[in-house]
Amino acid sequence: MSNYPMVPGHEVVGEVVEVGSGVSKFTAGDIVGVGCLVGCCGGCSPCERDLEQYCPKKIWSYNDVYFDGQPTQGGFARATVVHQKLGYVWLKGQFVFRFVVKIPEGMAVEQAAPLLCAGVTVYSPLNHFGLKRPGLRGGILGLGGVGHMGVKIAKAMGHHVTVISSSNKKREEALQDLGADDYVIGSDQSKMNELADSMDYIIDTVPVHHALEPYLSLLRLDGKLILMGVISNPLQFLTPMVMLGRKVITGSFIGSMKETEEMLEFCKEKGLSSIIEVVKMDYVNTAFERLEKNDVRYRFVVDVEGSKLEA
């Protein structure tokens, strides 16, 4: 539920202008980023395993309440105070516990921002489930902000990548711009039959209700269907589809701070970037209208600093 007034923004990149006396990891002038979360309890099992995103008391970067009772303000705010494990970093006031990462030198800030959510969201399950090794065959179901980074990251890991979509509209960009190896429409039964039992994993980014059986049939023995879309209605499947191939239906939620740092270095090493459109704050309403029409490739990035919003 949204609580107003609200300042959104969850993929945030900015410059450190001041650091506290206990800060050792960051200095003034560093370019740093904050993702979806700004707080956790620090004492539960996920937190102790550096999996803060699964903390039951995690605090969202906006539309939430911080430890001091103040509302969290997102990336469209003028300033944020970010809490390193050992001290405070004045980024641009609110406090963020160990949820700040340094942006690799040479990486454009507008390119780095989407990686803090979309990038790590696909990197994390590939890392956790042992799917980073080359030679695997994977599917990306849904080609949006998360899906397009899934294609790029999986390809950079040396995978054969098939994009699975509901229409032919994105075929050319998937194959030519993103470098996917194959493209299939989910309703094309002949092509789906050809691909049966061929994939080690499928990353399912679709955020609306859809049948799972067609995609489970594409998985090999021990293949994994990894759900990432937030869907309010129950999903259904026939149990033999899972049992007879020892297949796994699982999920994954963004990524840890450790994985975020690893992902940024991986993207720098491989020269990966997201496909974005940079806009100013006065274009935000138009951007929302275009989002409703699926008219964006593949992320809007808002240039807050360059929007000249001072009264």
N, C-alpha and C positions, 0 to 999 in steps of 0.2 A: 504494500500500500504506500502510495506517495504521500509525503508530509511536506506541506508548503509553509513558508517559502523554502525553495530548494535550489541549491547550486550544483548541477550535475557535472559530469566529466570524470571518466575512470581510466583513461589511458593518458597519463600526464607526464610531460617532459618540461623541465625548466632548469634554470641556473641557480646554483647555491650562492647566496649572497652573504651568509653569515653562519658560523658553526659554534656550537657550545664547547665548553672546556673539556668535556669528556669524549668528544668526537675524535676518532682516529682514522676512520675510513674515508672521510670526505673533507674537502677544503673549499674555501670560497672560489668560485669560478668553475667548479666541476659542473658538468651537465649530467643531471640525474633524472630518474623516472620513478613514478608511482603508478601501480596498476589498479586492480579492482578493490583491494583491501587495504585498510590502514590500521588494523588492530587485531589482536588475539589475546587469549588469556595467558599464554606463555607457560602453562603448567600441565595441560592435558596431554594425553598420549600423542595425538597428532603434532602438537607444538613441540614436544620433546623429540620427535622424529623429524623435525624440520619440514613438516607438512601442514603449515599454518592454515592453508586454505580449507582444511577439514576440521578446524577448531569449531566446536559448537557455539563458542562465544565470539566468533570472528566479527569484525566491524567493517562494514562496507565503506568505500571511499566517499560516498555521498548518500543522503537520505537515510542516515543512521545516527546513533547517539554515541559519542565517544565516552571514555572512562570518566571524564570530568563533567559529564552531563550535557555538554554542548553538542549541537548537531554537527555532523561531519559535512564539510563543504568540498565539492569536487573540483575538477581541473579548471572550471571556468571562473573560480574565485581568483582574486588578485594575489593571494598569498597562502602558503601552506607551511606548517612546521612539521617536519618529519623526524620521527624518533628512531635513531640508530640504536642498536642494543646497548651501547655504552654512553649515549648522549643525544643531544638534539641538534638538528640541522634546520636552519632558517632558510626555507626554499623560496619563498616568494612572498590568523592563527589557529592551526589545529595540530594535534600531536599524532604521529603515525609510528607505531611500534615496529621496528625492524623491517619496514616495508618500503625501503628506498634502494634503488640500484643505480650504479654508475653506467652511463651510456658509453659504449666503447668509442674511443677517439676515432674521428673520421666518419662516424655514422651520422647521417643527417637527422636532425631532431624530428622532423615531420615524418620520416620513415621509421624512426624508433618507436614513436608513440603507439601505433597499432600492434606492434610486437608484444607490448606489455600485457595484452589480453589475448588477441587472436593468435599471435605467434606462440605464446607459451601454452595456450589451450590445446594446440595440436602437438606441440613438442612433448608435453608432459606424459600423455599416454604412450607415445612411441618409446619414450625413455623408460617408463615404469614397467611396461609389459615386454621389455626386451626386444623391441621392434626397430632398433636403430641400425642393425647390421645390414650391409648391402645384399642385394639379390632377392629381397622379399617382393611379393606382389601385393599391392594394396589398392583399396577403393576409397574414393572420397565421394560421399553422398551429399549433394548440395554444394553449389559453387557460389558462396557469398564471401563475406569478410573473413570468416574462419576457414571456410573450405578452400579458398584460393591460396591461403598460407599453408594449408595442409598439402596441397599439390606441390608447392615450392619446397617445403621442408622435406617431404618424403622423397622427392626427386633428388634433392641434395644429399640424402642419405644413401642413394644408390638403388632406390626401389623402382619397380615397374608400376606406374600409377594409372589407374582407370578412373575417370570422372563419371559418376552416375547421376543423371539429371532427369528432369521431368519433360524436357523439350530439347529441341535442337538449337535454341537461341544462343547458347554459350559454347557451342562446339568449336568454332574457329578460335575463339580466345583461349579456350582450355588447351587446345592442341598446339596452337602457334605461339600465343603470348606466355602461357604458363608452363608449357613443355610437357603436358600430360601425354602418356603413351597411347591411350585409348579413350573413347567416349561412348557411353551407352545410354540410351533412353530406357528408363525402368519399365516402360510398358511395351518395349520391343521384345516380345517373348522369344523370338528366334535368336536374337543376339544374347539375351540373358541365358538361354540354354547353352549356348556356346561357351559362356564364361562360368558355367556351373563348376563348383569344386576347384576353383583356380586361385582364390585369394587367401592370403595369410591374415588379413585384417580388413575391416571397413570402418572408416571414421564417419559416423552418421551425424551430420550437422543440421539436419532438417528440424525446424522448431515447431512443426505442426503435426497433428496426428497422421500416421501412415502405417501401412502394413509392414511387418518385419520379415515375413516368410520369403518374399522375393530376394531379399538381400542375404538372408541366412543361407539360401541355396548356393550362393556364390562362394561361400567360405569352404576352405579345405578342412581336413581333419585338424582339430584343435584351433581352428580359426576364431577370431574375435570380432564381434560387432560392438563397437565402442560408441555409446550414445552421448551426444553433447547438446542436443537441442532441448530446451526447457519446454516441456509439453504438459498441459494440465489434465489431459484425458488419458486414461489407462491404455497402454499398448498391449496387444495380444499376439500370441504365436502358438503354433502347434508344437507340443513338447518333443515329438519325434524328430522335428527339424533340428533340434539341439542335441538330443540324446544320441542319434545315429551317426553323428560326426564329432561327438565330444566338443561341441562348439560352445562358445562363451558369449553371453550377452552381458556387457558391463557398462560402466559409465566413468566419466572423468570430469573433474571440475578445475578450471584454469590450471594453475601450477604453483609450486612452492617458490619462495624467493631464490633458493639455490638453483632450481631449474630455470628460473627467469634469467639469472646471470649466465648459466650455461647456454641457454638459447640465444641470448644476445651475442655471445662470443661465437657461437656456431654460425649465426647469420652473418656476422662480420667476416669470419673465415671463408664462408662460401659465397660471399657477395650477394646475399639475399635481401630483398626489399619487398615491401608491400605495394600494391597498386592503389594509389590514393588520389584524392582531389582535395586540395587545400582551399578552405574558404574562410572568410571573416565572420565575425559574430553577427553582422547585419544580414547575413545570408542564411542564418540558421533555420528560420521558418520555411524558406524555400527548400532547404536541404531535407527537412522533415517531409515536405510534400513529395519530394523526389524519392525518398526512402519508401514511402507508401506505394509508389509505382515501381519499385525495384530498379530505379534509375540511378544507380551509383556503381562504379567499378573502382575499388570494392569497399573503400572506407572513406568517409569524409573526415578530414583532419581540420580542426578549427584553430586558426592562428589568433589566440587570445591577445598575446602581447602586441601584435601588429594591428589589432582592431581599433585602437585609439578610442577607448570607451570613456575616458575621463570627461566628466561634465564640464 
